[in-house]
């Protein structure tokens, strides 16, 4: 994808500029202008550049879809440089030779400006590149849904024509700026608009006359995708409108791949032990903060639905008032007034979830999987959302594809959106996807972007 390629190139550019900046700062320091410390000179520069690049990734400085101005760019760079300073300073305490303070402070001061100078040309290039042009064959609801999905994902694609083959003929529509055309106009629409891709509803795959036209266009170099294929490739999710009973006949990795299952269980055990050790270290300060806040209990247990619909007790550090659910179960949401001050910090840092590693060791949770929901909400969602119960085919997770790909869910609409990401994970789960989820989870934790 063009956006992904720009993002990767931007991170490479960041790394090179950070390395050059570190070398320049180290080279101007008199204590380093000696051949005997030349190796330290190079190693320190590489280390500083590597940490700075990781910090840039943590705060998503390669996301050119964010229309940052000067102030926003400086602020984002400042956050990344602060993390770099903290890590390098901590590492310097363990080094044989100390990194000169003026080098680390100089890098801290100049990194935001370096970020801005590198990012501006890439962002302008991304904005100036023409979007790939789509001709969509589907219902009005499908093209409207697709249009709303494309907006927050940058300017990679643009709908130029809509073929509403289910109406029999085109009609005027207020859905968007694209052309409304008939099925007999597809060839002309593709040629006139220099379309790059045709998206077709699966329900039109039995229209042989339509397929003959599209096949001819495809042979001329225009790509063809179904809605489901496009959503999976572009958005990393499976649209609910494209799912039926037959869709669930795929081989879910956790259900049918024994080697992958053994890897997952080993990962769960290792992470469970490691996370429980961190929990033991964090317990005293977190417990003291919670007790000083309102004197209530440190832990909070809540029933959640696991694999196969089995209910278990989930353990968390308490982040809400003791009477938070005096009126019954409620969706948690960003800015929830029931959250205590210390609870807000615990949620943003994800420290409130440390006790869940005990659930991982017990086998209630996996490290990665769909979010475990409350029985009350599950009963409600199963009535409102088709195939919702199928998410319980695999073990829920402490983190997951939906959690790192979508905002915190606080409504039925959010649950429907997250379910599409969960079905994508169920279908394509693998070691590489799991590693990607863990890396993005680390980004959320370090950037304090939890809710």
Number of C-alpha atoms within 10 A of each C-alpha: 9 14 17 12 9 18 21 14 14 21 21 14 18 26 21 16 19 25 22 15 21 25 20 14 18 24 18 11 12 8 10 16 13 10 9 9 12 13 10 17 19 16 12 21 21 19 15 25 24 18 20 29 24 18 24 23 18 23 20 17 23 26 21 22 16 15 11 18 10 11 10 13 20 19 15 18 26 19 19 27 26 19 22 25 22 13 15 18 18 11 13 17 11 9 12 8 10 13 19 16 11 12 20 21 16 16 25 22 16 15 26 20 17 17 24 21 16 16 22 16 12 19 20 12 13 20 16 10 11 12 16 16 19 23 27 27 27 23 18 18 10 16 24 13 12 17 16 10 14 16 12 10 14 16 18 19 19 19 23 20 25 26 28 21 20 14 12 10 13 16 12 8 11 6 12 14 11 16 17 20 21 19 19 14 12 22 13 11 21 20 11 9 13 15 19 19 21 24 22 24 19 14 12 15 12 9 10 10 12 16 14 11 15 19 14 12 19 15 9 9 10 16 16 19 16 19 23 19 18 18 19 16 12 14 17 20 25 25 23 17 12 15 15 11 7 7 9 14 8 12 12 17 18 19 13 11 11 11 10 16 14 12 13 19 16 12 14 22 19 15 17 25 15 12 20 20 14 15 20 11 11 13 16 11 10 20 18 12 16 24 14 11 14 11 12 14 13 16 14 16 13 13 15 22 23 27 19 13 17 11 17 19 16 23 20 20 24 24 22 21 17 16 9 14 11 8 7 7 11 13 11 16 15 14 9 12 13 17 20 18 15 17 24 21 17 22 21 17 18 20 18 22 19 23 23 25 29 19 22 26 20 13 18 23 28 28 27 24 25 29 24 24 17 19 18 13 17 17 13 11 19 13 11 13 15 14 17 19 15 16 21 18 15 20 22 25 22 19 22 25 29 26 22 19 17 12 15 17 18 13 15 15 13 13 17 19 19 24 24 23 24 25 26 20 24 24 17 17 19 16 12 10 14 19 12 15 21 18 14 20 21 14 19 18 17 17 19 17 13 18 18
